[in-house]
Amino acid sequence: MSINPIGMNLLLIGHLITVSLCSGCSKSGAHAASPARAPGDTLVVLSTDKACYHPGDVVTFTADKALPVTAKIRYRNLDSTVLEVQASGQTWQWTAPDTDFTGYLVDVCAVIDGVEKSYGSIAVDVSSDWSRFPRYGFLSSFGELTDAHMDSVIGSINRLHLNGIQFQDWEYKHHLPLAGTVASPSPMWKDIANRDNYAATVRYYIAAAHTHGIKTMSYNLCYGALDDAAADGVDDQWYMYTDRLHTSKEVVPLPMPPFKSNLNLVDPSNPDWQNYIAARTNDTYAVYPFDGYQVDQMGNLNKPLYNYAGNPISLDQTFLSFLQRMKALAPTRRLVMNAVSQYGQQVSITRAPVDFLYSEVWPPDEGFKDLVAILQQNDQWTNHTKKTVLAAYMDYNIAGSPGYFNTPGVLLADAVIFSFGGSHLELGDHMLCKEYFPNNNLQMKPDLQQAMVHYYDFLTGYEDLLQDGGTLDQPDLVSADGKVVLSNWPPQPGAVSMVGKDMGGREVIQLINLANATTFDWRDANANQRVPNTILNAAFIFTARRPVKKLWYATPDADGGVAKQLSFSSSGNTISFALPSLQYWDMVVAEYQ
């Protein structure tokens, strides 16, 4: 269970128990553009058998209806066609190329009367390790669920190419995650909120995720113990205390009912505690084949803390030894740790054996620019060696009662996060609106459900550009017809924000349409972000570093994200072009000679 760290607002926790719980996405030389594409929605729904693949793996595709005989299938890396074949049937296979860590966008199309019609598209991630391009999701309900329900949940996660999921609050007790013993595990137990969790559900979800190549992570705090921990072998000398004489433990009180205990906080750097919780975690691995440990914390507690001997504890520095010990005692298991408001990130987590960085975002980091600052901090602290997932909860203020997510707010937040190389923890057995993951008060409307599929196809299909290398810069791009006001990052009122990235042989320019945004606060807490005004056929002049041989663009907002070449005229390194449309987010790519 994750808790809002801002002032340790426990009244919020009491409020959260009332939510409904989940039960059962001078000109010289003209350059030709691609064939025009007809407007229209996806005509076939495509899926793949896995969320990610190793090089050389066989990828199985399925369409929800038979493809037309005139259709062809194109396997594309960026704007280049790797392979093109005639379509056939509803199910077909493709052997993934041998190049590791590469995204592909596969589209089904046909040219009819000179116009290219797209029937559908889907991304494929060929990556031997999820840590290179993490796309993280979650599960939050482990009751007595049907196989059909769980298959549907994992099927949706797989379609979004989420390559890892954390099992939030699946455990029996924070200090004793496994209910029962390795030899005789319990078939059912109560979690911290007294919900019924079932062994069969946890096992089924793990197996189903693994079938789709998805990593499974066992969620737990790094320092939580329930009130009865002494009976399970947790020693009083392991705790954190608020005084030097160890008379008062650091306790997070929780309302009972529904919660079954308070949370008593242990010193994460205590070696005996580390050995204890590592052993208990290894017990869970013996029964439930999780791939690793999603480690949580509660952020800066803003008070002096002491160990049993009366020595001060620098809590943010304790996480490093904890994570190192967890890895040493389970070397084949993966580790991810939540940095609540970046607490402990620089001094501990970035130096630890974690697969990627995970930042839970809270006030005062409420602006789009703050999301980007966190991503850039993490890149700097790890010398660009670890990617970042942001746990950032949308429409927060309206999530106390049933309602709907505001589609433009979600899409603009994702456009910013994805443009700067991050990913967003937001999807799983529902979409997240609160730090207590079972809260599913807010639902996605059909337009957001469809958009999420396109946005995650885009993130996956263009991962080579969005998340893999390059140096951020300010592109020399100006409006030629006044249809667009452009500004470099951070966003400015009335302007489309642009972000450039020099990738050696190409320049990538992200255009994020914040021109008529209601707010620059990413959370869209009150769900009042406006739908951006769509800009059609805007003319631009771009001055590149060297001559451009090819110009193309792609957007998750149209044509299934499929790349389209742009016609342009050039004079030296300066080119003129028009962009067909810009709604939320377009990516323009100039390929150098």
Secondary structure, 3 states (H helix, E strand, C coil): CCCCCHHHCHHHHHHHCCCCECCCCCCCCEECCCCCECCCCCCCCEEECCCCECCCCEEEEEECCCCCCCCEEEEEECCEEEEEEECCCCEEEEECCCCCCEEEEEEEEEEECCEEEEEEEEEEEECCCCCCCCCEEEECCCCCCCHHHHHHHHHHHHHCCCCEEEECCCCCCCCCCCCECCCCECCEEECCCCCEEEHHHHHHHHHHHHHCCCEEEEEEECCEECCCHHHHCCCHHHECECCCCCCCECEECCCCCCCCCCEEEECCCCHHHHHHHHHHHHHHHHHCCCCEEEEECCCCCCCCCECCCCCECCHHHHHHHHHHHHHHHCCCCEEEEEEECCCCCCCCHHHCCCCCEEEECCCCCCEHHHHHHHHHHHHHHCCCCCCEEEECCCCHHHCCCCEECCHHHHHHHHHHHHHCCCEEECEECCECCCCCCCECCEECCHHHHHHHHHHHHHHHHCHHHHCCCCEEECCCEEECCCCCCEEECCCCCCCEEEEEEECCCEEEEEEECCCCCCCCECCCCCCCCCCCCCEEEEEEEEECCCCEEEEEEECCCCHHHCCEECCEEEECCEEEEEEEEECCEEEEEEEEC
